[in-house]
Amino acid sequence: MTPTAPPAAASVRKGAAALLGTVAGLALLAASVAAAITIGPARIGVADVWATVAAHLGGGVSDLSPIRDGIVWDLRLPRTLLAAVCGAGLALCGAVMQSLLRNPLADPFVLGVSSGASTGAVAVVVLGVGGGVLSVTGGAFLGAVCSFALVLLLSHTLGGSTDRVVLSGVAAMQLFSALTSFVVMTAADAETTRGVLFWLLGSLAGAGWTDVWVCLGVLAAALTTCLGYARTLDAFAFGEEAAASLGVAVARTRIVLLCVTALLTAALVSAAGAVGFVGLVLPHAARALVGPGHARLLPVTALAGAVFLVWADTLARTVLDPQEVPVGVVTSLIGVPAFVLVLYRTRSTR
């Protein structure tokens, strides 16, 4: 009897469990989106949601009034879908960054992308950069790209190691945060300051179908790329030297994955603002469920982030109705206790 049979059987069982978990996660996400759309001042049932979606996709006629149809199709559905996409993308970026940098406390914003996006958005809103041609989303994306370019330049100049990347991200974060504060304090009035602050804390209130499709396309490309590097990310768990000894092109892999996660984060932040703690906490929860193997971890992490942010945004828009709470406040209130737990577990394992 060969000794390879038991590992092969175990691999099949793990693959079947991962597939079952992914299918269950997709079903949970679909149910969460449908249920979240029904929650709000206007009474709308799950059946009404599916009827509206089917009608707009050419599969039937909805009995809802034009106003209620608009509430579902133009307001709640794109907002909920964008929440799912942003949650999935941020959680995915967090899982990749934690493995790539071998730091359990890394998150998508460690490269200073969110601070750059904030500066770009503030420059458009407060200073009028772009002359009305550049939108807040466009300004935020350009700011995020500029911040990441600065991180790449600094890390390359300082040697390009993992530690240098993190330190360069911290430097860029502080620089662009200072620029944002300076612009707001010197050039914004009280009303503009309030609007900017609401955006900086994360908000999905202005979600539209264009945002959904753009972010979904970027997320699909990023997830496909990261899954292609799943085995490489597994090798990074043993350190860069060990990964190099296994034939991994460490420098090239690092730059590719840093660029993918930075561009995905830039797209998500430009659409929804800086929604914190999703990319920090959800990867740890997913690892507890499926283990560290990235072929299983990345899809489950994305699904967990999607479900989490759908319900966090639902809570944000209804808990103080008719006033809305920035979704970043809700995720922070939930994420801080989980972050403390991660810190405690990290300390206890050293």
N, C-alpha and C positions, 0 to 999 in steps of 0.2 A: 504494500500500500504506500503510495507516495504521500509525503507530508504536506503537499500543496492543496489537498482537497479541503481541509477545514478552513484555511484562510479564504479560499475561493467561495466557499459557502457563506462565510461571514461577510464577504464583500457583496455577495448577491443580496443577503438580508439587509445590509446597510443601504444598498442602492434602492431596494424596494421600500424601505422605511423612509428614505429621503424623498422618493417619488410620491409616496402616500402623504407625507408631510407637506409637500409642495401643493398637491391637489387640495388638501384640506385648507392650506393657507389661502389659496386662490378662492375657494368657496367662502371662507370667512371674510375675505376682503370684499367680495361681491355682495355678501349679505350686509356687511358694515356700511358700504356705500349706499345701498338701497335704503337701509334703516336710517342713516344719518340725514338723507335728503328729506325724509318725512318729518324730521324734528324742526319745529319753528312755529312762528305765530299762525301761519296758514296751515290748516289741517289737510294734510295730503297723505294718503295711504301708500303702502308698498305697491299695491296693484296699480295705482294711478301712476307711479313712477315708471314701472315697466311699460304701461300702456303709452305714456308720453314718449319714452325712448323708442319704442317700436314704431310709433307714428312718425317720428322724425327720421327714422331709418327706413321708412317705406314699408313697414310691416303691418300697418293697420291704421285705424282712426282713433284718436283719443277723445273721450267724453268730457275732459276738463275744459273749463272756460279758458279763453285766451290769456287772462291774467294769471290763473293758476298754472297753465301750461308754460307761461313765461317764467314763473317762479321756479319751476322744475328745470326747464331746459336752459334758460339764460342766466339764472342766478345760482341755484343750489348745486346742480349737477357739475358745471365746470369748476366751481369752487371745491367741491368734495373730491373730484378727480384730481385736481391740482394738489390738494392736500395729500392724496395717496401717492402721487408721483414724487412730490417733494420729500415725503417721509421715506419712501423707498430709496430715493437717491442719496439723501443725507446718511441714512443708515448704511447703505452700501459703501459710500466714501469713508465712513468711520471704520468699517471693518477692514477695508484695504489699508488705510493709513495706520491703524494699530498693528497690522501684520508687517507692513513695509518698514515702519520705523521701530518695530519691536517695542512699542510703548502702549500699555493698556489704557493710558489716559489721553491718547491722541484722538482728535476728532477732525471733521472736514475743515474747520476754521483755523487749524494750526499753521497753515500757510499764509495767513493774513488775507485770504480772499474776501471774507465778509467785511473787514475793515475797508478794503479797497472799494468794494461795492457800495458801502455806505458813503464814502467820499464822493464817488461818482454820482450817486443819487442826489446827495445834498448839493453838489455843484450844479446839477440841472434845475433842481427845485428852487434853491436860494439864489444862486448866481446867474441863472438863466443861460448856462453854457449850452451851446447847440442852437441857440436862437429859435427855439420852438420846434426845430426839426427833430432833435434828439429827445426821446421819451425818457421817463424815469428808469424804466427797465433797461433801455439801451445805455444810459449813463452808468447805471449800476454794473452792467456787464463789462463795459469798457474799464471802469475803475477796478473791478475784480481782476481783469486780465493784466492791467498795469501792475497791480500789487503782486501777482504771481510772477510776472516777468522780473520784477525787482528781487523777489526771493531767489529765482533761478540765477540771476546775475550775482547776487551776494554769495550764495552757496557755492557757485562755481569758482568765484574769486577766492573764497576761504578754504577750498579744498574739495568740496562736493560730498563729504561724508554725511551720514545720517544726522549726527549731532549738529553739523553745520547747517543742514537744511532746517532743522527745528529752530535753531537760534536765528537764522535769517527770517523765518516766518514770524518769530516774536518781534524782531526789529521792524519788519514791515507792518505788523499789526499795530504797534505803538505809534509808528509814524503816521499812518493813515487815520488812526483814531484821533490823534492830535489835530490833524488837518480838518477832520470832520467837526470836531469841537470848536476849533477856531472859526470856521466858516459860519457855523450856527450862531455862535456868540456875537460875532461882529456884523453879520449881514442879515439875519433873519428876524422877523417880527414875531410876536407871541403866537399868532395863529399858525404861521408857517412852522415855527418851532414845534408846536403840538403835532402837526401833521407829519413832520420829519421824524419825531420821536416815535410816533405810532408805527411808522414804516420800519424804523430801525429795530423795534422790538419784535418784528415779524407779523405780517398780516396777509391774509388771503382774501380780503374784502373786495379787491378789485379784479379778481380772477376772471379771465375770459377764455374762450376756446382757443385763441391764438397761443396764449401762455401754455395751455394744456398740451397742445400738439407739439410746440417747440420743446418743452421740457420732457415730454414723453419720448420724442425722437432722440434727444441727447441721452436720456436714461437708457434707452434700448441699446444704443451704440456703446455706452460705457459699460453696461452689464455684460454685453457680449464680449467686449475686450477683456474685462476683468476675469470672466469665466475662462477665457482662453489662457490666462496666466494663473489659473487656480493651483496647478502643481508647483509652479514657481513660487507662489506665495507660501505654500506649504514648506518649501525649502528655506525660505527666509526665516522661518520660525527657529531654525538652528543657528542663525547668525549669517552675516554676509560672507565670511570666510568659508563656512561650511557650504553655503549655497554655491559659491564660486567653485569649490572642489567638486560639486555635483554637475558642473557644466553650465551653470546659470550665468548669463551675461549681466552681472549685478548692476553696473552703471547704466546700461541701456534699459534694463527692466525698471530701475528706479525712476528714470526720467520719463519713460512712457506712462507708467502708472501715476506718477505725480501730475503729469499733464492731463491725463484722463480725469482723475478725481478733481483737479483744480477747475477744469472747464465745466464739468458737471455741477460742481458746487457754485461756480459763477452763474450758470444758467438758472439754478434753483434760487439762489439768493436774489438775483435780479428780479425774479417773479414774485417772491414771497417774503423777502427780507431775511434777516438773520434769525432763524429759528434754532435755538440752541438745545443742546443735550440729546437730540435725537441720534446723532451720529456717535455720541460718546457712550450712551447707555445701552441702546438696542443691540449692538454687536455682542456685548457680554451676555445678554439674555439669550440670544440665538446660539452662542457657543454652549451655554448650559443645556440647551435642548438637543443639538445635533453634533456637538463636538467641534474640534478645530479644523477639520478638513474643509478647504475652501470651496470645493465643488458642491458640497452640501450647504456650507455656511452662508455663502453669498446670496443664493436665492431666498433662503429662509430669513436672513437678515433684512433683505429688501421687503419681503412680505410683512414682516413684523413692524418695520418702520412705517409702511403704508397704513396698516390697520391702526397703529398707535396715533399717527398724526390725523387721520380721519376723525377719530373720536376726540382728540385734543382740540381740533378746530371746532367740532360740534359743541363742545363744552365752552369754548371761547366765545362763540357767537350767541349762546343761549343762557349762560349762567347769570348774567346781569341784564337780560333783555329788558328794554330795547337798546341799552348801551352794550357795545362790543368790547371785549378784552383782547388785546393782542395775543395771538396764539403763542408767541415766544414766551409770554409771561406764564401761560399754562404749562408749557413744556418745561420751563425752568422750575416751577413749583413742584412738578412731579419728578424732574430729573435731579434736583439737588440732593434729596435723600438717597436716591440710587447712586449718585456720584460719590457721596460720602461712604456708602457701602463698598463701592469699588476701591476707594482709597484705603479703607480698612482691610479689605481682602488683599490688596497689593502689599500693604505693610506687613500683614501677618504671614505672607508667603516668603518674605525675605529672610 
